[in-house]
Amino acid sequence: MAKLKITQTKSRIGASAQQKKNLDALGLRKMNQTVEHEDSAIILGMLDKVRHLVKIEK
């Protein structure tokens, strides 16, 4: 499976509680922090909810 490189580019201030939980579950706690995850349906669903706060690279 492909790896996704996910970087938080915008602040979580003003985001909904569910979006904050998704960022926490992805392992993103600070701005400009980058994590890597496998490309799976669960991860893609979480990213869809916070796509305006993150940058995704394959």
mmCIF file as gemmi writes it, N, C-alpha and C atoms, coordinates in Angstrom:
data_model
loop_
_atom_site.group_PDB
_atom_site.id
_atom_site.type_symbol
_atom_site.label_atom_id
_atom_site.label_alt_id
_atom_site.label_comp_id
_atom_site.label_asym_id
_atom_site.label_entity_id
_atom_site.label_seq_id
_atom_site.pdbx_PDB_ins_code
_atom_site.Cartn_x
_atom_site.Cartn_y
_atom_site.Cartn_z
_atom_site.occupancy
_atom_site.B_iso_or_equiv
_atom_site.pdbx_formal_charge
_atom_site.auth_seq_id
_atom_site.auth_asym_id
_atom_site.pdbx_PDB_model_num
ATOM 1 N N . MET Axp A 1 ? 0.84 -1.184 0 1 0 ? 1 A 1
ATOM 2 C CA . MET Axp A 1 ? 0 0 0 1 0 ? 1 A 1
ATOM 3 C C . MET Axp A 1 ? 0.885 1.249 0 1 0 ? 1 A 1
ATOM 4 N N . ALA Axp A 2 ? 0.323 2.321 -0.508 1 0 ? 2 A 1
ATOM 5 C CA . ALA Axp A 2 ? 1.05 3.578 -0.595 1 0 ? 2 A 1
ATOM 6 C C . ALA Axp A 2 ? 1.035 4.291 0.749 1 0 ? 2 A 1
ATOM 7 N N . LYS Axp A 3 ? 2.057 5.074 0.953 1 0 ? 3 A 1
ATOM 8 C CA . LYS Axp A 3 ? 2.134 5.892 2.161 1 0 ? 3 A 1
ATOM 9 C C . LYS Axp A 3 ? 1.619 7.285 1.851 1 0 ? 3 A 1
ATOM 10 N N . LEU Axp A 4 ? 0.93 7.883 2.798 1 0 ? 4 A 1
ATOM 11 C CA . LEU Axp A 4 ? 0.47 9.262 2.704 1 0 ? 4 A 1
ATOM 12 C C . LEU Axp A 4 ? 1.249 10.098 3.692 1 0 ? 4 A 1
ATOM 13 N N . LYS Axp A 5 ? 1.749 11.231 3.236 1 0 ? 5 A 1
ATOM 14 C CA . LYS Axp A 5 ? 2.446 12.176 4.1 1 0 ? 5 A 1
ATOM 15 C C . LYS Axp A 5 ? 1.473 13.313 4.372 1 0 ? 5 A 1
ATOM 16 N N . ILE Axp A 6 ? 1.085 13.485 5.624 1 0 ? 6 A 1
ATOM 17 C CA . ILE Axp A 6 ? 0.045 14.437 6.001 1 0 ? 6 A 1
ATOM 18 C C . ILE Axp A 6 ? 0.656 15.523 6.88 1 0 ? 6 A 1
ATOM 19 N N . THR Axp A 7 ? 0.462 16.787 6.484 1 0 ? 7 A 1
ATOM 20 C CA . THR Axp A 7 ? 0.995 17.925 7.224 1 0 ? 7 A 1
ATOM 21 C C . THR Axp A 7 ? -0.149 18.851 7.598 1 0 ? 7 A 1
ATOM 22 N N . GLN Axp A 8 ? -0.211 19.222 8.869 1 0 ? 8 A 1
ATOM 23 C CA . GLN Axp A 8 ? -1.235 20.18 9.302 1 0 ? 8 A 1
ATOM 24 C C . GLN Axp A 8 ? -0.762 21.573 8.914 1 0 ? 8 A 1
ATOM 25 N N . THR Axp A 9 ? -1.542 22.266 8.073 1 0 ? 9 A 1
ATOM 26 C CA . THR Axp A 9 ? -1.136 23.579 7.573 1 0 ? 9 A 1
ATOM 27 C C . THR Axp A 9 ? -1.903 24.732 8.204 1 0 ? 9 A 1
ATOM 28 N N . LYS Axp A 10 ? -3.057 24.442 8.791 1 0 ? 10 A 1
ATOM 29 C CA . LYS Axp A 10 ? -3.859 25.497 9.41 1 0 ? 10 A 1
ATOM 30 C C . LYS Axp A 10 ? -4.169 25.132 10.85 1 0 ? 10 A 1
ATOM 31 N N . SER Axp A 11 ? -4.484 26.145 11.631 1 0 ? 11 A 1
ATOM 32 C CA . SER Axp A 11 ? -4.739 25.967 13.051 1 0 ? 11 A 1
ATOM 33 C C . SER Axp A 11 ? -6.053 25.233 13.3 1 0 ? 11 A 1
ATOM 34 N N . ARG Axp A 12 ? -6.08 24.493 14.402 1 0 ? 12 A 1
ATOM 35 C CA . ARG Axp A 12 ? -7.294 23.794 14.805 1 0 ? 12 A 1
ATOM 36 C C . ARG Axp A 12 ? -8.25 24.706 15.571 1 0 ? 12 A 1
ATOM 37 N N . ILE Axp A 13 ? -7.821 25.934 15.87 1 0 ? 13 A 1
ATOM 38 C CA . ILE Axp A 13 ? -8.695 26.88 16.557 1 0 ? 13 A 1
ATOM 39 C C . ILE Axp A 13 ? -9.868 27.198 15.64 1 0 ? 13 A 1
ATOM 40 N N . GLY Axp A 14 ? -11.058 27.069 16.137 1 0 ? 14 A 1
ATOM 41 C CA . GLY Axp A 14 ? -12.257 27.325 15.352 1 0 ? 14 A 1
ATOM 42 C C . GLY Axp A 14 ? -12.796 26.094 14.653 1 0 ? 14 A 1
ATOM 43 N N . ALA Axp A 15 ? -12.052 24.981 14.7 1 0 ? 15 A 1
ATOM 44 C CA . ALA Axp A 15 ? -12.53 23.741 14.098 1 0 ? 15 A 1
ATOM 45 C C . ALA Axp A 15 ? -13.557 23.102 15.035 1 0 ? 15 A 1
ATOM 46 N N . SER Axp A 16 ? -14.419 22.269 14.464 1 0 ? 16 A 1
ATOM 47 C CA . SER Axp A 16 ? -15.424 21.597 15.287 1 0 ? 16 A 1
ATOM 48 C C . SER Axp A 16 ? -14.762 20.534 16.163 1 0 ? 16 A 1
ATOM 49 N N . ALA Axp A 17 ? -15.484 20.064 17.154 1 0 ? 17 A 1
ATOM 50 C CA . ALA Axp A 17 ? -14.947 19.042 18.067 1 0 ? 17 A 1
ATOM 51 C C . ALA Axp A 17 ? -14.594 17.767 17.305 1 0 ? 17 A 1
ATOM 52 N N . GLN Axp A 18 ? -15.414 17.387 16.329 1 0 ? 18 A 1
ATOM 53 C CA . GLN Axp A 18 ? -15.141 16.174 15.552 1 0 ? 18 A 1
ATOM 54 C C . GLN Axp A 18 ? -13.877 16.332 14.71 1 0 ? 18 A 1
ATOM 55 N N . GLN Axp A 19 ? -13.653 17.51 14.156 1 0 ? 19 A 1
ATOM 56 C CA . GLN Axp A 19 ? -12.44 17.749 13.375 1 0 ? 19 A 1
ATOM 57 C C . GLN Axp A 19 ? -11.208 17.686 14.271 1 0 ? 19 A 1
ATOM 58 N N . LYS Axp A 20 ? -11.313 18.214 15.481 1 0 ? 20 A 1
ATOM 59 C CA . LYS Axp A 20 ? -10.192 18.146 16.421 1 0 ? 20 A 1
ATOM 60 C C . LYS Axp A 20 ? -9.888 16.699 16.801 1 0 ? 20 A 1
ATOM 61 N N . LYS Axp A 21 ? -10.931 15.894 16.976 1 0 ? 21 A 1
ATOM 62 C CA . LYS Axp A 21 ? -10.738 14.472 17.288 1 0 ? 21 A 1
ATOM 63 C C . LYS Axp A 21 ? -10.077 13.755 16.127 1 0 ? 21 A 1
ATOM 64 N N . ASN Axp A 22 ? -10.448 14.095 14.903 1 0 ? 22 A 1
ATOM 65 C CA . ASN Axp A 22 ? -9.82 13.485 13.74 1 0 ? 22 A 1
ATOM 66 C C . ASN Axp A 22 ? -8.343 13.851 13.65 1 0 ? 22 A 1
ATOM 67 N N . LEU Axp A 23 ? -8.007 15.112 13.914 1 0 ? 23 A 1
ATOM 68 C CA . LEU Axp A 23 ? -6.605 15.517 13.91 1 0 ? 23 A 1
ATOM 69 C C . LEU Axp A 23 ? -5.824 14.76 14.984 1 0 ? 23 A 1
ATOM 70 N N . ASP Axp A 24 ? -6.405 14.612 16.171 1 0 ? 24 A 1
ATOM 71 C CA . ASP Axp A 24 ? -5.754 13.865 17.244 1 0 ? 24 A 1
ATOM 72 C C . ASP Axp A 24 ? -5.533 12.41 16.846 1 0 ? 24 A 1
ATOM 73 N N . ALA Axp A 25 ? -6.544 11.803 16.233 1 0 ? 25 A 1
ATOM 74 C CA . ALA Axp A 25 ? -6.446 10.403 15.829 1 0 ? 25 A 1
ATOM 75 C C . ALA Axp A 25 ? -5.398 10.208 14.735 1 0 ? 25 A 1
ATOM 76 N N . LEU Axp A 26 ? -5.22 11.219 13.903 1 0 ? 26 A 1
ATOM 77 C CA . LEU Axp A 26 ? -4.183 11.151 12.875 1 0 ? 26 A 1
ATOM 78 C C . LEU Axp A 26 ? -2.795 11.389 13.455 1 0 ? 26 A 1
ATOM 79 N N . GLY Axp A 27 ? -2.723 11.912 14.664 1 0 ? 27 A 1
ATOM 80 C CA . GLY Axp A 27 ? -1.433 12.178 15.306 1 0 ? 27 A 1
ATOM 81 C C . GLY Axp A 27 ? -0.939 13.59 15.088 1 0 ? 27 A 1
ATOM 82 N N . LEU Axp A 28 ? -1.818 14.477 14.637 1 0 ? 28 A 1
ATOM 83 C CA . LEU Axp A 28 ? -1.443 15.873 14.389 1 0 ? 28 A 1
ATOM 84 C C . LEU Axp A 28 ? -1.859 16.727 15.573 1 0 ? 28 A 1
ATOM 85 N N . ARG Axp A 29 ? -0.88 17.303 16.243 1 0 ? 29 A 1
ATOM 86 C CA . ARG Axp A 29 ? -1.169 18.105 17.415 1 0 ? 29 A 1
ATOM 87 C C . ARG Axp A 29 ? -0.673 19.538 17.298 1 0 ? 29 A 1
ATOM 88 N N . LYS Axp A 30 ? 0.232 19.807 16.366 1 0 ? 30 A 1
ATOM 89 C CA . LYS Axp A 30 ? 0.785 21.143 16.192 1 0 ? 30 A 1
ATOM 90 C C . LYS Axp A 30 ? 0.743 21.525 14.72 1 0 ? 30 A 1
ATOM 91 N N . MET Axp A 31 ? 0.796 22.816 14.456 1 0 ? 31 A 1
ATOM 92 C CA . MET Axp A 31 ? 0.874 23.275 13.077 1 0 ? 31 A 1
ATOM 93 C C . MET Axp A 31 ? 2.212 22.871 12.482 1 0 ? 31 A 1
ATOM 94 N N . ASN Axp A 32 ? 2.211 22.585 11.201 1 0 ? 32 A 1
ATOM 95 C CA . ASN Axp A 32 ? 3.387 22.171 10.427 1 0 ? 32 A 1
ATOM 96 C C . ASN Axp A 32 ? 3.97 20.837 10.878 1 0 ? 32 A 1
ATOM 97 N N . GLN Axp A 33 ? 3.247 20.088 11.67 1 0 ? 33 A 1
ATOM 98 C CA . GLN Axp A 33 ? 3.675 18.743 12.055 1 0 ? 33 A 1
ATOM 99 C C . GLN Axp A 33 ? 3.304 17.783 10.931 1 0 ? 33 A 1
ATOM 100 N N . THR Axp A 34 ? 4.181 16.838 10.637 1 0 ? 34 A 1
ATOM 101 C CA . THR Axp A 34 ? 3.96 15.881 9.564 1 0 ? 34 A 1
ATOM 102 C C . THR Axp A 34 ? 3.948 14.466 10.116 1 0 ? 34 A 1
ATOM 103 N N . VAL Axp A 35 ? 3.01 13.664 9.639 1 0 ? 35 A 1
ATOM 104 C CA . VAL Axp A 35 ? 2.923 12.247 9.996 1 0 ? 35 A 1
ATOM 105 C C . VAL Axp A 35 ? 2.752 11.438 8.717 1 0 ? 35 A 1
ATOM 106 N N . GLU Axp A 36 ? 3.064 10.149 8.8 1 0 ? 36 A 1
ATOM 107 C CA . GLU Axp A 36 ? 2.871 9.246 7.67 1 0 ? 36 A 1
ATOM 108 C C . GLU Axp A 36 ? 1.915 8.144 8.072 1 0 ? 36 A 1
ATOM 109 N N . HIS Axp A 37 ? 0.977 7.833 7.171 1 0 ? 37 A 1
ATOM 110 C CA . HIS Axp A 37 ? 0.011 6.765 7.387 1 0 ? 37 A 1
ATOM 111 C C . HIS Axp A 37 ? -0.129 5.97 6.104 1 0 ? 37 A 1
ATOM 112 N N . GLU Axp A 38 ? -0.55 4.723 6.247 1 0 ? 38 A 1
ATOM 113 C CA . GLU Axp A 38 ? -0.86 3.9 5.083 1 0 ? 38 A 1
ATOM 114 C C . GLU Axp A 38 ? -2.128 4.439 4.414 1 0 ? 38 A 1
ATOM 115 N N . ASP Axp A 39 ? -2.208 4.28 3.117 1 0 ? 39 A 1
ATOM 116 C CA . ASP Axp A 39 ? -3.373 4.701 2.351 1 0 ? 39 A 1
ATOM 117 C C . ASP Axp A 39 ? -4.486 3.669 2.542 1 0 ? 39 A 1
ATOM 118 N N . SER Axp A 40 ? -5.484 3.997 3.382 1 0 ? 40 A 1
ATOM 119 C CA . SER Axp A 40 ? -6.596 3.091 3.633 1 0 ? 40 A 1
ATOM 120 C C . SER Axp A 40 ? -7.899 3.89 3.639 1 0 ? 40 A 1
ATOM 121 N N . ALA Axp A 41 ? -8.999 3.179 3.546 1 0 ? 41 A 1
ATOM 122 C CA . ALA Axp A 41 ? -10.306 3.835 3.5 1 0 ? 41 A 1
ATOM 123 C C . ALA Axp A 41 ? -10.586 4.613 4.777 1 0 ? 41 A 1
ATOM 124 N N . ILE Axp A 42 ? -10.157 4.093 5.913 1 0 ? 42 A 1
ATOM 125 C CA . ILE Axp A 42 ? -10.394 4.773 7.198 1 0 ? 42 A 1
ATOM 126 C C . ILE Axp A 42 ? -9.643 6.1 7.247 1 0 ? 42 A 1
ATOM 127 N N . ILE Axp A 43 ? -8.369 6.074 6.875 1 0 ? 43 A 1
ATOM 128 C CA . ILE Axp A 43 ? -7.551 7.289 6.892 1 0 ? 43 A 1
ATOM 129 C C . ILE Axp A 43 ? -8.088 8.304 5.892 1 0 ? 43 A 1
ATOM 130 N N . LEU Axp A 44 ? -8.471 7.847 4.699 1 0 ? 44 A 1
ATOM 131 C CA . LEU Axp A 44 ? -8.999 8.765 3.693 1 0 ? 44 A 1
ATOM 132 C C . LEU Axp A 44 ? -10.303 9.408 4.148 1 0 ? 44 A 1
ATOM 133 N N . GLY Axp A 45 ? -11.139 8.675 4.877 1 0 ? 45 A 1
ATOM 134 C CA . GLY Axp A 45 ? -12.364 9.244 5.413 1 0 ? 45 A 1
ATOM 135 C C . GLY Axp A 45 ? -12.091 10.314 6.453 1 0 ? 45 A 1
ATOM 136 N N . MET Axp A 46 ? -11.09 10.063 7.291 1 0 ? 46 A 1
ATOM 137 C CA . MET Axp A 46 ? -10.713 11.064 8.297 1 0 ? 46 A 1
ATOM 138 C C . MET Axp A 46 ? -10.144 12.308 7.621 1 0 ? 46 A 1
ATOM 139 N N . LEU Axp A 47 ? -9.334 12.11 6.593 1 0 ? 47 A 1
ATOM 140 C CA . LEU Axp A 47 ? -8.739 13.245 5.884 1 0 ? 47 A 1
ATOM 141 C C . LEU Axp A 47 ? -9.79 14.055 5.146 1 0 ? 47 A 1
ATOM 142 N N . ASP Axp A 48 ? -10.833 13.409 4.674 1 0 ? 48 A 1
ATOM 143 C CA . ASP Axp A 48 ? -11.898 14.116 3.976 1 0 ? 48 A 1
ATOM 144 C C . ASP Axp A 48 ? -12.573 15.124 4.898 1 0 ? 48 A 1
ATOM 145 N N . LYS Axp A 49 ? -12.662 14.804 6.182 1 0 ? 49 A 1
ATOM 146 C CA . LYS Axp A 49 ? -13.311 15.698 7.149 1 0 ? 49 A 1
ATOM 147 C C . LYS Axp A 49 ? -12.449 16.907 7.51 1 0 ? 49 A 1
ATOM 148 N N . VAL Axp A 50 ? -11.129 16.787 7.355 1 0 ? 50 A 1
ATOM 149 C CA . VAL Axp A 50 ? -10.228 17.887 7.746 1 0 ? 50 A 1
ATOM 150 C C . VAL Axp A 50 ? -9.359 18.347 6.578 1 0 ? 50 A 1
ATOM 151 N N . ARG Axp A 51 ? -9.828 18.143 5.343 1 0 ? 51 A 1
ATOM 152 C CA . ARG Axp A 51 ? -9.005 18.446 4.172 1 0 ? 51 A 1
ATOM 153 C C . ARG Axp A 51 ? -8.631 19.925 4.063 1 0 ? 51 A 1
ATOM 154 N N . HIS Axp A 52 ? -9.421 20.805 4.686 1 0 ? 52 A 1
ATOM 155 C CA . HIS Axp A 52 ? -9.123 22.239 4.643 1 0 ? 52 A 1
ATOM 156 C C . HIS Axp A 52 ? -8.036 22.632 5.646 1 0 ? 52 A 1
ATOM 157 N N . LEU Axp A 53 ? -7.669 21.716 6.547 1 0 ? 53 A 1
ATOM 158 C CA . LEU Axp A 53 ? -6.657 22.001 7.565 1 0 ? 53 A 1
ATOM 159 C C . LEU Axp A 53 ? -5.312 21.329 7.281 1 0 ? 53 A 1
ATOM 160 N N . VAL Axp A 54 ? -5.274 20.413 6.326 1 0 ? 54 A 1
ATOM 161 C CA . VAL Axp A 54 ? -4.069 19.617 6.088 1 0 ? 54 A 1
ATOM 162 C C . VAL Axp A 54 ? -3.654 19.659 4.627 1 0 ? 54 A 1
ATOM 163 N N . LYS Axp A 55 ? -2.383 19.275 4.408 1 0 ? 55 A 1
ATOM 164 C CA . LYS Axp A 55 ? -1.852 19.076 3.065 1 0 ? 55 A 1
ATOM 165 C C . LYS Axp A 55 ? -1.474 17.612 2.959 1 0 ? 55 A 1
ATOM 166 N N . ILE Axp A 56 ? -1.861 16.957 1.862 1 0 ? 56 A 1
ATOM 167 C CA . ILE Axp A 56 ? -1.653 15.532 1.703 1 0 ? 56 A 1
ATOM 168 C C . ILE Axp A 56 ? -0.737 15.291 0.506 1 0 ? 56 A 1
ATOM 169 N N . GLU Axp A 57 ? 0.321 14.492 0.712 1 0 ? 57 A 1
ATOM 170 C CA . GLU Axp A 57 ? 1.235 14.113 -0.355 1 0 ? 57 A 1
ATOM 171 C C . GLU Axp A 57 ? 1.279 12.605 -0.425 1 0 ? 57 A 1
ATOM 172 N N . LYS Axp A 58 ? 1.363 12.066 -1.62 1 0 ? 58 A 1
ATOM 173 C CA . LYS Axp A 58 ? 1.442 10.615 -1.776 1 0 ? 58 A 1
ATOM 174 C C . LYS Axp A 58 ? 2.876 10.164 -1.862 1 0 ? 58 A 1
